[in-house]
Amino acid sequence: MRCPRCDSKQIQRDYDDARALVSLVGLRKLLCNTCGNVFHGFDPLGKLERTPAKSDESFPYRRQFRRYRTHLPTAISLIYVNPSETKAKYSDPSKGHCDAISKAGMGLSLIGSRFAEAELSRVGRLLLVRIDLPAARIEAVVSIKNYHRIGESKKWMLGVKIEQMAEDDKANLVAYLEERANERPIVVTD
């Protein structure tokens, strides 16, 4: 049995019992441990318990690489791909910041007044990102994986996955991440 919202196998019986007549038929209220979705499912033998489901090692949302908090200046451009042309076109860049970075992706924040809301709210949308690291500037083609807006402001928070990056830029990124991994935390003593 899987969750209809996130397709997770981590399901348990909900804490709120279904009506007695419905449960006699085998229909139960179920709870997804991954996304918290409550839904009805058919469990005539009562195999699902109320205890949390076992940890699934193939859990799809587990991070593969360590993430580092940053505050790096970033230029973000939309990529327009026309199938009939061999070259992609880029929009004028919008200034933003890279708030988190790893080998596989980034967390970006920007004031998206330059871009239409429909462009930034489309999962899978390709962007060209230029990040100014302390020692070098890197460029990457990324795709939007998640997004949200903060309050009534025009500020966007984008979770992106790195799709394509030049070898030199990969080397610069790995060097920066290794430097961050070896940093000692600042300890304040009186």
Secondary structure, DSSP 8 states (H G I E B T S, - for coil): ---TTT--S-EEE-SS---HHHHHHTEEEEEETTT--EEEEE-TT----SS-----TT-TT--SS--EEEEEEEEEEEEE--TTSSS-EE---EEEEEEEE-SSEEEEEEEGGGS-HHHHT-TT-EEEEEEE-SS-EEEEEEEEEEEEE-TTSSEEEEEEEEEEE-HHHHHHHHHHHHHHHH--------
